[in-house]
Amino acid sequence: MHNFEFYWPVKAIVGNGEVKKTGIEAKKLGRRALLVTGRSSVRSSGLLEKVLVSLESAGVDFVLFNGVEPNPRITTIDQAGLLAKKEKCDLVIGLGGGSPMDSAKAAALAAVSPEGVSVWDYMFCSKNFRKIDVVPLPALLIPTLPATGSEGNSISVITNWELHQKVHLMDNALFPKTAIIDPELTLSLSREQLAYAGVDVICHLLEPYLTTTGDSYVKDRMAEGVISTVIDILPKALQSPSDIEARMNLSWAGTLACSPFRFMAWNGKGFLHWIEHCLSAWTDLPHSEGLSMLLPAWMEYMSRYKFFKYRLDMLGKRVFNGSAVEGMERWMKEMNVKTRLDKSAAEKIPVMCDTLIAVYGGGKEFVELPSGEKMFKGDFEEIYRKALK
C-alpha cells in the first residue's frame, strides 16, 4: 500500500429527481451564474428548461453559454471565461456530459485569470506554464452521462487543436463545490452512449489498478467492487432503460471511479487515457469510444511487464474467474461496443506517438512506468497497431 493524501471537498447530492434542487444549491454559491452546456442535447431533452425554471424560482440570474463541443477546445473555454467576466458572473454551472462539466471548471478559472492569460497557460506542458494563483469561481456540476466523473474531481481535460494536444489540468482549486447526480438525467441517452459510458467508468479504475506496484488490500477490493458492479449493472440498464435503480448505481459508480478515490493508495497512473487523449486530439474521436477501441490491445500488450501481469492475473481471478483480457473483451462485445480501431487511424499513429512522448515524457524520449521500466515511442506504436481491425 502506497502513502497517500485524500481530499474530497465536494458536496454530492445523489438521487432520483434531485435536479429540482439546482436553484436552491446554486443560490448558496452565488447570484449570477454562467450556465455551461453542450450545443443541443440538454435543450432537446427538456432538461435545460427544467434547470432554468429552478434557477429563476430561486432568484438566481444566469447567462447561457451553449457552445461546448466534444473534446472541448481551449479557444471555447477561454471564450466562456471572458463571457463570465464580462457579465460579472459569480458562479458557474456545468450541465451535461464530461465536456460541458470540464469546460465549466476551466471557465471558472478563466473568469478570474489576469487579462491575456489563457487556461492553457496553466497546463503542465505549456511553454508559458504558470501555477494557479487565483481562486476560481465556485462551480455546481450536473452530469447527464454516468461516465466521466468530472462532477467529483479536480480535473479538466482540454484540447488545443492547433497543437493537437489533449491534456488534463489538475489542481485542488478546480474541485466543484456541489454535484447533483440525478439518474433520471441519463434517460435520454442512447443505448450506445450508455454502453460506452460503462466502459469509461471501468477504465478510470482499471488503469491505475493494473499499473500500480504491489498490493493495497483495502483499495484493491474496493476498486474490484466498483468494476464488478458496472459489469453486472450495465447490462440491466441497457436491457431495461427505465430501471432507475440500475442507473443510480451506474451513476454513483461513475462518480466514485474518477474521484480522488481513483488513485488513493496506489502509484498507478492513467496511461490508457494518455494514449486515448493523443488519439482523439488527432482524430476528434469521442473519448469513451477511443478507450473502448484501445482497451483490449493495451491490456494484452502491457502483460509483458511482470508487475502488470501480476495485477492482471489478480483481476482475472477475482472479477472474471479466468483471463482478464478475454473476459473484458467478451463482456465488451456483449455490450456491443467497438474493441478495435478503424484502419483509417493507421496513418496518424506516428504523430500520435510523437505527441504522447512530447506531452507525457517530461522532456525525455520515454514514459516511465511505476515499476521503473520505460516505454518508448515504438511501444506505443505497437499498442495502436494492435488495436487496429
C-alpha positions as CSV (number, residue, x, y, z in Angstrom):
1,M,0.0,0.0,0.0
2,H,1.4,3.4,-1.0
3,N,1.3,6.6,1.1
4,F,-1.5,9.0,0.0
5,E,-3.4,12.1,0.9
6,F,-7.2,12.0,0.4
7,Y,-9.1,15.3,-0.1
8,W,-12.6,15.4,-1.4
9,P,-14.4,18.7,-0.7
10,V,-17.4,18.2,-3.0
11,K,-20.9,18.1,-1.7
12,A,-22.6,15.3,-3.6
13,I,-26.4,15.2,-3.9
14,V,-27.4,11.8,-5.2
15,G,-30.8,10.5,-6.1
16,N,-33.8,10.4,-8.4
17,G,-35.3,13.8,-9.0
18,E,-32.6,15.7,-7.2
19,V,-32.1,18.1,-10.2
20,K,-35.0,20.1,-8.8
21,K,-32.6,21.4,-6.1
22,T,-30.4,23.2,-8.7
23,G,-31.7,26.6,-7.9
24,I,-31.5,26.1,-4.1
25,E,-27.9,24.9,-4.3
26,A,-26.8,27.5,-6.8
27,K,-28.1,30.3,-4.6
28,K,-25.8,29.1,-1.8
29,L,-22.9,29.8,-4.2
30,G,-23.8,33.0,-5.9
31,R,-26.5,35.1,-7.6
32,R,-25.5,35.3,-11.2
33,A,-24.4,32.1,-13.0
34,L,-22.6,31.3,-16.2
35,L,-24.5,28.2,-17.3
36,V,-22.3,26.0,-19.5
37,T,-23.8,23.3,-21.7
38,G,-23.2,21.5,-25.0
39,R,-24.8,22.6,-28.2
40,S,-28.2,21.0,-28.3
41,S,-28.8,17.8,-26.3
42,V,-29.9,19.3,-22.9
43,R,-32.2,21.7,-24.8
44,S,-33.8,19.0,-26.9
45,S,-34.3,16.7,-23.9
46,G,-36.1,19.4,-22.0
47,L,-33.5,19.3,-19.2
48,L,-32.3,22.9,-19.9
49,E,-35.8,24.3,-19.4
50,K,-36.1,22.5,-16.0
51,V,-32.8,23.9,-14.8
52,L,-33.7,27.4,-15.9
53,V,-37.1,27.3,-14.2
54,S,-35.3,26.1,-11.0
55,L,-32.8,28.9,-11.1
56,E,-35.5,31.5,-11.8
57,S,-37.6,30.3,-8.9
58,A,-34.6,30.6,-6.6
59,G,-33.8,34.1,-7.8
60,V,-30.6,33.1,-9.5
61,D,-29.8,35.1,-12.6
62,F,-28.0,33.3,-15.4
63,V,-26.1,33.8,-18.7
64,L,-26.2,30.8,-21.1
65,F,-23.0,29.6,-22.8
66,N,-24.0,26.6,-25.0
67,G,-21.1,26.4,-27.4
68,V,-19.1,23.5,-25.9
69,E,-18.1,20.8,-28.4
70,P,-16.9,17.3,-27.7
71,N,-13.2,17.3,-26.8
72,P,-13.7,20.9,-25.8
73,R,-11.2,23.4,-27.3
74,I,-9.1,25.8,-25.3
75,T,-10.5,28.6,-27.5
76,T,-14.0,27.7,-26.4
77,I,-13.1,27.7,-22.7
78,D,-11.3,31.0,-22.9
79,Q,-14.3,32.5,-24.6
80,A,-16.6,31.2,-21.9
81,G,-14.3,32.7,-19.2
82,L,-14.4,36.1,-20.9
83,L,-18.2,36.0,-21.1
84,A,-18.4,35.2,-17.3
85,K,-16.0,38.1,-16.6
86,K,-17.9,40.5,-18.9
87,E,-21.3,39.5,-17.4
88,K,-20.0,39.7,-13.8
89,C,-21.0,36.1,-13.0
90,D,-20.1,34.9,-9.5
91,L,-20.6,31.1,-10.1
92,V,-20.5,28.6,-12.9
93,I,-22.9,25.7,-13.6
94,G,-21.9,22.8,-15.8
95,L,-24.8,20.8,-17.3
96,G,-24.2,17.8,-19.5
97,G,-21.5,15.2,-20.1
98,G,-17.8,15.4,-19.5
99,S,-17.1,18.2,-22.0
100,P,-19.5,20.8,-20.5
101,M,-18.5,19.9,-16.9
102,D,-14.8,20.1,-17.7
103,S,-15.4,23.3,-19.6
104,A,-17.3,24.8,-16.7
105,K,-14.5,24.1,-14.2
106,A,-11.9,25.6,-16.6
107,A,-14.2,28.6,-17.4
108,A,-14.5,29.2,-13.7
109,L,-10.7,29.6,-13.6
110,A,-10.6,31.7,-16.8
111,A,-13.1,34.1,-15.4
112,V,-10.7,35.2,-12.7
113,S,-7.4,34.9,-14.5
114,P,-5.4,38.0,-15.4
115,E,-6.0,39.6,-18.7
116,G,-4.2,37.9,-21.5
117,V,-3.8,34.6,-19.6
118,S,-5.2,31.5,-21.3
119,V,-6.3,28.5,-19.3
120,W,-3.7,26.6,-21.5
121,D,-1.0,28.6,-19.7
122,Y,-1.8,26.5,-16.6
123,M,-1.1,23.2,-18.4
124,F,2.0,21.4,-17.2
125,C,3.1,21.1,-20.9
126,S,2.6,24.7,-21.8
127,K,5.6,26.8,-22.9
128,N,4.0,29.6,-20.9
129,F,3.4,27.5,-17.8
130,R,2.2,29.3,-14.7
131,K,0.8,27.9,-11.4
132,I,-2.8,28.6,-10.5
133,D,-2.6,31.6,-8.1
134,V,-6.2,32.7,-8.2
135,V,-9.4,31.3,-6.7
136,P,-11.8,30.1,-9.4
137,L,-15.5,31.0,-9.3
138,P,-17.5,28.3,-7.3
139,A,-18.9,25.6,-9.6
140,L,-22.0,23.4,-9.5
141,L,-21.9,20.4,-11.8
142,I,-24.9,18.3,-13.0
143,P,-23.9,15.3,-15.1
144,T,-26.2,13.7,-17.7
145,L,-23.7,10.9,-18.6
146,P,-22.7,8.4,-15.9
147,A,-19.1,8.1,-17.1
148,T,-16.6,11.0,-16.8
149,G,-16.7,11.6,-13.0
150,S,-15.9,15.3,-13.7
151,E,-18.6,16.2,-11.1
152,G,-16.5,14.8,-8.3
153,N,-12.9,15.6,-9.2
154,S,-10.4,18.5,-9.7
155,I,-9.6,17.7,-13.4
156,S,-10.4,19.4,-16.6
157,V,-9.4,17.8,-19.9
158,I,-8.9,20.3,-22.7
159,T,-7.9,20.1,-26.3
160,N,-5.5,22.5,-28.1
161,W,-6.5,21.8,-31.7
162,E,-3.6,23.9,-33.1
163,L,-1.1,21.7,-31.3
164,H,-3.2,18.5,-31.4
165,Q,-2.7,18.1,-27.7
166,K,-5.4,17.0,-25.3
167,V,-4.2,17.4,-21.8
168,H,-5.6,17.2,-18.2
169,L,-5.4,20.3,-15.9
170,M,-5.5,19.0,-12.4
171,D,-5.5,21.2,-9.2
172,N,-7.4,21.2,-6.0
173,A,-8.7,24.7,-6.9
174,L,-10.8,23.1,-9.6
175,F,-13.0,20.9,-7.4
176,P,-16.6,21.8,-7.8
177,K,-18.4,23.0,-4.7
178,T,-21.5,20.9,-5.4
179,A,-22.5,18.0,-7.6
180,I,-26.1,17.0,-8.3
181,I,-26.2,13.4,-9.5
182,D,-29.6,12.5,-10.7
183,P,-30.0,9.2,-12.6
184,E,-33.2,10.5,-14.3
185,L,-31.0,12.7,-16.4
186,T,-29.5,9.7,-18.1
187,L,-32.8,8.5,-19.6
188,S,-32.3,10.5,-22.8
189,L,-29.0,8.7,-23.6
190,S,-29.0,6.3,-26.5
191,R,-28.1,2.6,-25.9
192,E,-24.7,3.2,-27.5
193,Q,-23.9,6.2,-25.3
194,L,-24.8,4.3,-22.1
195,A,-22.7,1.3,-23.2
196,Y,-19.6,3.3,-23.9
197,A,-20.1,5.2,-20.6
198,G,-19.8,1.9,-18.7
199,V,-16.5,1.2,-20.4
200,D,-15.2,4.6,-19.5
201,V,-16.1,4.1,-15.8
202,I,-14.3,0.8,-15.7
203,C,-11.2,2.3,-17.4
204,H,-10.9,5.0,-14.8
205,L,-10.2,2.4,-12.2
206,L,-8.7,-0.3,-14.4
207,E,-5.7,1.8,-15.5
208,P,-4.3,2.6,-12.0
209,Y,-5.3,-0.8,-10.7
210,L,-3.3,-2.6,-13.3
211,T,-0.3,-0.2,-13.3
212,T,0.3,0.1,-9.6
213,T,3.0,-1.9,-7.9
214,G,2.5,-4.3,-5.1
215,D,-0.8,-4.8,-3.2
216,S,-3.2,-2.5,-1.5
217,Y,-5.7,-4.9,0.0
218,V,-8.5,-2.5,1.0
219,K,-8.2,-0.3,-2.1
220,D,-7.9,-3.3,-4.4
221,R,-11.1,-4.8,-3.1
222,M,-13.0,-1.5,-3.2
223,A,-12.0,-1.0,-6.8
224,E,-12.8,-4.5,-7.8
225,G,-16.2,-4.0,-6.3
226,V,-16.9,-0.9,-8.4
227,I,-15.7,-2.6,-11.5
228,S,-17.8,-5.7,-10.9
229,T,-20.8,-3.5,-10.2
230,V,-20.5,-1.9,-13.6
231,I,-20.1,-5.2,-15.3
232,D,-23.2,-6.5,-13.6
233,I,-25.4,-3.4,-13.7
234,L,-24.7,-2.0,-17.2
235,P,-26.5,-5.0,-18.9
236,K,-29.5,-4.4,-16.7
237,A,-29.6,-0.7,-17.6
238,L,-29.3,-1.5,-21.3
239,Q,-32.0,-4.2,-21.2
240,S,-34.4,-2.1,-19.1
241,P,-33.9,1.6,-20.0
242,S,-36.4,2.6,-17.3
243,D,-34.6,0.8,-14.5
244,I,-33.7,3.8,-12.4
245,E,-32.1,1.8,-9.6
246,A,-29.6,0.4,-12.2
247,R,-28.9,3.9,-13.5
248,M,-28.5,5.2,-10.0
249,N,-25.8,2.6,-9.2
250,L,-24.1,3.2,-12.5
251,S,-24.1,7.0,-12.0
252,W,-22.6,6.7,-8.5
253,A,-20.0,4.2,-9.7
254,G,-19.1,6.8,-12.4
255,T,-18.6,9.5,-9.8
256,L,-16.5,7.3,-7.5
257,A,-14.4,5.8,-10.3
258,C,-12.9,9.2,-11.2
259,S,-13.0,10.9,-7.9
260,P,-9.9,11.2,-5.6
261,F,-10.7,7.6,-4.7
262,R,-9.2,6.7,-8.1
263,F,-5.5,6.9,-7.2
264,M,-5.8,6.6,-3.4
265,A,-3.2,4.1,-2.0
266,W,-1.9,3.2,-5.5
267,N,1.0,4.5,-7.5
268,G,-0.5,3.6,-10.9
269,K,-1.5,6.2,-13.5
270,G,-3.9,6.8,-16.3
271,F,-1.7,5.5,-19.1
272,L,-4.5,4.3,-21.3
273,H,-6.2,7.8,-21.0
274,W,-2.9,9.4,-22.2
275,I,-2.9,7.1,-25.2
276,E,-6.5,7.9,-26.0
277,H,-6.1,11.6,-25.5
278,C,-3.5,11.6,-28.3
279,L,-5.9,9.6,-30.4
280,S,-8.8,12.0,-30.0
281,A,-6.5,15.0,-30.2
282,W,-5.7,14.0,-33.8
283,T,-8.9,12.3,-34.9
284,D,-11.6,14.1,-32.7
285,L,-13.0,10.7,-31.8
286,P,-15.4,10.6,-28.8
287,H,-13.3,9.8,-25.7
288,S,-15.2,6.8,-24.4
289,E,-15.2,5.2,-27.9
290,G,-11.5,5.7,-28.1
291,L,-10.9,4.0,-24.8
292,S,-13.1,1.1,-25.8
293,M,-11.2,0.6,-29.0
294,L,-7.8,0.7,-27.3
295,L,-8.5,-1.2,-24.0
296,P,-8.1,-4.9,-25.1
297,A,-4.9,-4.2,-27.1
298,W,-3.5,-2.1,-24.2
299,M,-4.1,-4.9,-21.7
300,E,-2.6,-7.5,-24.0
301,Y,0.5,-5.5,-24.8
302,M,1.1,-4.4,-21.2
303,S,1.0,-8.0,-19.9
304,R,4.7,-8.4,-20.9
305,Y,5.6,-6.4,-17.9
306,K,5.9,-8.6,-14.8
307,F,4.3,-6.2,-12.3
308,F,1.3,-5.6,-14.7
309,K,0.9,-9.3,-15.4
310,Y,0.7,-9.9,-11.7
311,R,-2.1,-7.4,-11.3
312,L,-3.8,-8.6,-14.5
313,D,-3.9,-12.2,-13.2
314,M,-5.4,-11.0,-9.9
315,L,-8.1,-9.1,-11.8
316,G,-8.9,-12.1,-13.9
317,K,-9.2,-14.4,-10.9
318,R,-11.3,-12.0,-8.7
319,V,-13.5,-10.4,-11.3
320,F,-13.7,-12.6,-14.4
321,N,-12.9,-16.1,-13.0
322,G,-10.4,-16.6,-15.8
323,S,-8.4,-14.5,-18.2
324,A,-8.9,-10.7,-17.6
325,V,-8.1,-9.9,-21.2
326,E,-10.5,-12.5,-22.7
327,G,-13.2,-11.7,-20.0
328,M,-13.1,-8.0,-20.6
329,E,-13.2,-8.3,-24.4
330,R,-16.1,-10.8,-24.2
331,W,-18.1,-8.5,-22.0
332,M,-17.4,-5.5,-24.2
333,K,-18.7,-7.4,-27.2
334,E,-21.8,-8.4,-25.3
335,M,-22.3,-4.7,-24.7
336,N,-22.0,-4.2,-28.4
337,V,-19.1,-1.6,-28.2
338,K,-16.2,-1.4,-30.6
339,T,-13.0,-3.1,-29.4
340,R,-10.8,-2.2,-32.4
341,L,-9.7,1.0,-34.1
342,D,-10.7,1.7,-37.7
343,K,-7.8,1.3,-40.1
344,S,-8.1,4.9,-41.1
345,A,-6.3,5.8,-37.9
346,A,-3.2,4.0,-39.0
347,E,-1.7,7.0,-40.8
348,K,-1.9,9.1,-37.6
349,I,-0.1,6.6,-35.4
350,P,3.4,8.2,-35.8
351,V,2.2,11.7,-34.9
352,M,0.1,10.4,-32.1
353,C,3.1,8.7,-30.6
354,D,5.2,11.8,-31.1
355,T,2.6,13.8,-29.3
356,L,2.4,11.3,-26.4
357,I,6.1,11.4,-25.8
358,A,6.2,15.2,-26.1
359,V,3.4,15.8,-23.6
360,Y,4.0,13.0,-21.1
361,G,7.7,12.2,-21.4
362,G,8.7,15.2,-19.3
363,G,11.4,16.2,-21.9
364,K,12.7,12.6,-22.2
365,E,12.2,10.1,-25.0
366,F,10.3,7.7,-22.9
367,V,7.5,7.4,-20.4
368,E,8.4,5.8,-17.1
369,L,6.2,3.1,-15.6
370,P,5.7,2.9,-11.8
371,S,8.0,-0.2,-11.9
372,G,10.8,2.0,-13.2
373,E,10.7,0.4,-16.7
374,K,10.5,2.6,-19.7
375,M,8.1,2.8,-22.6
376,F,9.4,4.4,-25.8
377,K,7.6,5.6,-29.0
378,G,7.8,2.1,-30.5
379,D,5.9,0.6,-27.6
380,F,3.0,3.0,-28.1
381,E,3.1,2.5,-31.8
382,E,2.7,-1.2,-31.2
383,I,-0.3,-0.7,-28.9
384,Y,-2.0,1.5,-31.5
385,R,-1.3,-1.1,-34.3
386,K,-2.6,-3.9,-32.1
387,A,-5.8,-2.0,-31.7
388,L,-6.4,-1.8,-35.5
389,K,-9.0,-4.0,-37.0
